[in-house]
Amino acid sequence: MVDTQKERYAAAAQEDRSAIRNRISIPATLRPSGSKSFQTAVRDLSLSGFSATAMAPIAPRTMCWLTLPGREDALQAKVAWWDNGLVGCAFEKLLEPMDLDAVMSRWNGDGRSR
């Protein structure tokens, strides 16, 4: 049953990658597994993942946790890629559309809360 859930998520994540990514600048905290958390800026956000600044390389498949301002819980994700100071991650559990809308409506593109 777990494999079926993973397969459904993988298919949904690929489907969502073709959706419009919401470009934004949100101050956040990112903590890769086995490392200390660091301040970052989320550069784009979708139901299936995000990209954010990360000056030090983070290996693909590394588990990480993203904490956005105003959220009590960290969002678990897995690193898909790192390139020249930017990391791309896929959420382990798809973000709810309502949660994505709430984040997008709260933040301007310049990193200031509305």
N, C-alpha and C positions, 0 to 999 in steps of 0.2 A: 504494500500500500504506500509506503514512503516513496518508493521509486516512482510510482504513478504521480504522486503529488509533485515530485521534483520535475518530472517530465512535463506536467501541466504548467508549472511555473516557468520552466525554460521556454516553452512554446509561447506563453503569454508575454514573457519578457522580450522575446524577439519581436513579437507583434507590436508591443509598445515602443520598441526602439524606432519603429517607422513613424510613430506619432511625433508631433511637434514637441521639441524640447523647449522648456521655458527658460529663457536666458534671464538670469537674475544675479544679484550680488547680495549674499546673506552672510553675515558673520556667524561662524559656527565653531564647534569643537569636534575634532576627529581623533579617534584613538584606535590605532592599529593594534591587533593582537600582539601581546608581548612588549608593547612600547608605551611610553607616556603619551597622554593626549596633547594636542597642540591646537593653537588657533588657526583657523582656515577661513576661506571665503568660498562659499558654494557658488559656482559659476552657471550651472544649469541644473534643473530639477525636473524629473518626470515621475510617473507612477512606478517605473521600474528601476530608477537609479538617479545618479547625480555625477557631476564632475566638480572638483574642488582643487584649490591650490595645495600643493604638498612639495616643499622644496627638496626634501630628501626622497630618494626612490623608495617605493613600496612595492614589493613583489606581487605579481598577479596571484590570485587565489587567497591572499591574506584576508582574514576576517577583520572587520573594523566596525566601529560604532560612531555614528554621526549624531551630535546633539545640536538641535536648532534652538534659537532663542524662543522662549515661550512654550516649549515642549518639555514635559517632565521626563519622558522616556527617550532613550537613545534608539536610533534606527540602526538595526544590524544590516551590514552589507558586506559584499565580497569584492575585493579589488579585481577589476577586469584588465586595467592597463595603467601605466604611469608613463608620462612623456614630458620631459623638459619642464618640470615644476607643476604639472597638472595630473591629477589622479582621477580615473573613472571607475565608478563602483556600481554594482547591481544590488538592489535591496534583496535581502533573503525572503522578505514577505512584501508583496506589492503594496505600495502606499495607497490608501483609500482615496478616491477622487475628492471626497469632501475635505480630507486633510491637505491634499495638494492645493485645492482652491483656497483654503484658509491661509496657508503659507504664502501663496502668490498674492492674495489680496492684502496681506499685511505688509509686504516689503516692496519698496520701490526698486528700480534697477540700480540705484546708486548705494545700496546698503543701508539706507535709512528706513526705519520703521514708519509706517503710515499712522 
